[in-house]
Amino acid sequence: MEFTAVALIIVSAFTHAGWNLLGKHEHPSTAFFLVATVIGTLVLSPVVLPVAPTMMLFPPSVWLPLALGGLFQCLYYTSLSAAYRCGELSVVYPIARAFPLVFVALGSFLLGRGDAISATCLAGGAFIMAGCFVLPQASFGDIRPGGYLNRTSATALVVALCTVGYSMADDHCIRLISPLTDQGISSFRLSLLYLLVQNLTSIGFMLLMVLFRTEGRQRLRHTVTRRLKNAAVTGIGVSGTYSLVLTAMNFASDVTYVVAFRQLSIPVGALMGMGILKESRTAPKFVGIGIMSVGLVLVAMG
């Protein structure tokens, strides 16, 4: 893979971990991510608006999965907020980032497509499960079920499920609109246009969740009046991460390597939590993160 692609992916990994660090530090809410998404969408607009009329060419079959993707994105931010309010970044972030690959593999088996999963991919899934088993424990000499049966683990798994949901919707929608590149639009701009439309959809769902609840309106007012700068940085980080990954794909000879290098964000995010937020630094946490990182690379390469 070219150096440019590697550099872009490394920057995107730090950017992704960074906006999650900021989100955790803010004790976030759906309202916080609503404001962040609005600002991130506004930042994308100058690049995307010149090709915005292309939306009129989207096939009718794209709108339902696009709406579902927006709903899953909304639920993703809601569950991520809940996870960060009750758990550590160095626990929530690795589980939420790693488990989507396990869920996808499990879904393939349930749908009778297990033969499409390589032995390397299966080994990677086993490593991920083992890492998640070790990660939440306080010490190797005191393994307790409470390390898993708690709100932090539950909400992190919901985040992972929502990630699978919007990722599957995104993949389906991108395939449906990809023929529009024949109209002279680059795949990069087309992907950003899709991101903008999906953001608008998720903003609509988040508005419903925030404005129809007294607590939601209070949190929205608090974010706008006191946390606007951090919400803006988070929103720009989210959009920036996606843009960097799309750009890297144009420089990479094999997209598989892009997927593999993206997993760098997991140890980076966990180390940020332990180093910057002063979260607990336990041996199981370090070992679990290492095992999960190996597993993710195996899955990506498999």
N, C-alpha and C positions, 0 to 999 in steps of 0.2 A: 504494500500500500504506500502511496506517495506520502512524503513528509508533510505536505500541506494538509492532507486529509487527517493524518495522525494529530497534527497540531490543533486543527479545528475541533476534533473529537475530544481531545484533552481539555481544551478551553470549555467546551460544552459540558463536560463532566463536572468541572469546577463550578460552572454557572448554575447547573441544575442543583448540585449540592448546596450552593450558596443561597439560592432563593428558598430552599427548604429550611436552611439554617435561620434565615431571617424570619420565615413564617413561624417556625417553632419559637423563636425569641419573642415574637409578638403575641403569643397565646392566641392564635388566630380564630376567626369565625368565618362563616359563609359570607358575611358582609365584607370582611377584609379581602377575601379572594374575589368577591364581586367587583370591588373597586379596582383591585389589581388587574383583573381581566379586562375591564373597561379601558384602563390606561394602556395595557399591552396591545389591545386592539387598535387604539388610536395611533400608537407608534407604528403599527404595521400599515396603516391606511395609506400613507404616501406612496408606498411601494406597490400596493395592491389595487388602489383605485383606478389606475389607468387600464387595468384589465377587468374591472368589476362588471362591465356589460356582458362578459363571458358567462355570468351566472344565468343569463337568459337561455343559454344553450345547454345548461345542465339537464340531463334526461329526467323525466318525472320520477323514475324509480329511485333516484338518489335522495329525495327529500325525506322519506320516512326513516331510512337508516341514519341520515344526517341528524334528524331530530333526536333519534335514540342516542346517537353519539353525544349530542349536547346534553341530554338528560344524564347520561353516565358521567360526563365531565362535571356536571353540577354536583352529583352525588359523590364523586371523587373528592372534590374540594370540601364538601360538608363532612365526609368521614375523615379526611386528612386533618381538618381542623379539630375534630373530636379526638383523634389519635394524638395529636401534638399537645392538646390541653392536658391529657392524662398520662402520657408516656414520654420517654426520652427519645431524642432524635436518633441516637446511636442504636436504638432498638427498633423503633418504628420504621425508619427510613430503609434499612437493609431488608426487613421483612416485606414492606410494601413494594420495594423495587424488584425483589427476587421472586416472590411467589407467583406473579403473573405467568412466568414461564412454566411453573409447575402446573398451574391450573389449565394452561393451554394443552400441555402434554396429557393431562388427565382427561380433558375433553376429547382429545383425539382417540384415546382408548375407548371411551364411552360411546363414541360415534362409529366404532369399528374401524378406525384408521390407524391402529397401533403399529401396523407393519410399516408405516411411513416414518416412524420414529427410529432413529439409529441407536446403536448400542452406546455410542459416545453421548448422545443426548440423554439417554436413560441414566447413564452414570452421572452426568451433570445434575440431573434431577435429584438423584440420591444424595449427592454432595450438598445441594441446596437444602434438602430436608434435614440432613444431619446438622448443617450449620444453624438452621433455625431452631433445632432441638437444643443446641448448646448455648446459643446467643443470650437468651433472657436470664439464665441462671446466675445466682450470686457467686457461686464457687463450685468447683468440681466435686467437692466433698459434701455438698448439701443440695442435691438435685431434688426439687420439689415440683409437684403438679401446678402449684400456684404460679410458677414461672410462666405457664402457658395459659392457664384458665383465668384470664383476667381481661379487663376492659381494653388495655393497651394492645394485647395480641389480637383480640376480636376486631377492634377498629382497624388495625393494620391490615388484617386479612380482608376486611370490607374494602379498604382502599385498593388492595391488589385485585379484587374481583371487579371493581369499577374500572380499573386500568384495562383489564381484559375486555370489558364491555365496550369502552370507547375505542380501544385499539382495533377490535374486530370491525366496528362500524367504520372507522377511518379507512381501514384497508379495503373494505368493500366499496366505499364511496370513491376512493382514489382510483380504483380499477374502473369504475363506471365513468368517471370524467376524464381519464387519461387519454382517450381518443381525441380530446379537444386540443391536444398538442399539435394536431394536424392543421389547426387554425393559425399556427405561427406563434403560439404562446409557449414559453419555456416551461418544462415540468416544475422548475423551481417556483416560478410565479404562480403557476396553477395550484401547487401545493399550498403556497401562502394564501391564495384566494380561498381555498377550502378551509384553511385554519381560521381565517377571518370570519367566514360564514358560520363555522362551528362555534367560534367564540360568541358570536351574536346569539346563537341558539342557546348556549349554556348561560349567557347573561340573562336571557329571558326567563329561564327556569330558576336561576338564583334570585332574580327580582321577586318572583312569586314566593319563594321560601323566605325572603328577608322582609318584604314589605307587608305581608299579611300576619306578621307576628310582632308584638310589641317589643320583645327582646331584640328581634332582628333589626327593627328600625332604630333602636337605641344603639346597637353595635355599629350600624351603618353611619349614624351621626358621629359616633366616637371615632370611627376610622377616618371619616372625611375631615373632621376638625383637628384630630390629634395624631393620626397615623398615616396621613396621606403620602408623605414622602416615602416611608417604608413600603406602603402598598404599591407605590409607583415603581420602586426599585424591583419589587417582587414581580410585578406584571411585565416589566421590561425583561427581567431574567427569564421568565417563562417563554415569552415570544422569542427572545434571543437564543435560548437553548435549541428550540425547534428549528430556527433559521440556520444555526450553525451546523446542525446535523444534516439538514437538506443540502447545504453547500458542500459538506464533506462527502456526501454520497456522489456528488458530481466529480470529485477528484479520486475516488476509490475505485480500484479495478474490481473489487469484490465487496459487495455490501455486507457480507457476513463479517468481515473484519471490522466494519463500522459498528455493528451490533456488539461484537466482542469488546471493543475498546470502550464503548459506552458504559460498560459495567464498572469502569474505574470510579464512577461516581459513588458506588456503594461504600468502599473503604474510605473515600474522601469525605463523604457525608458523615459517616460514623466517627471518623477522627476529628472532624469539625465539632461534633457534639461533645466529644470527650475533652477536646483541647480548648475550645472557645467557650462553650456553655458549662464547662466543668462538670460534665456528667460522670457517673461512676465508671471507673476503669478497672474492669474485672478480667481475669484470665479467660473465662468462658466467652466473654464478649469479643476479645481479640481473636481467639481461636475460631469462634463461630463465624466472624466476618471473613477470616481467611479461607475457611472451608467453603463458604457461600460464594466467594469471588472465584475460586477454582471451578466450582460447579457451574456458575454462569458462563464462564469462558468455554467450558466443555459443551454446554448447550448451544451457545452461539456458533461454535465451530462444527457442531454435529449436524 
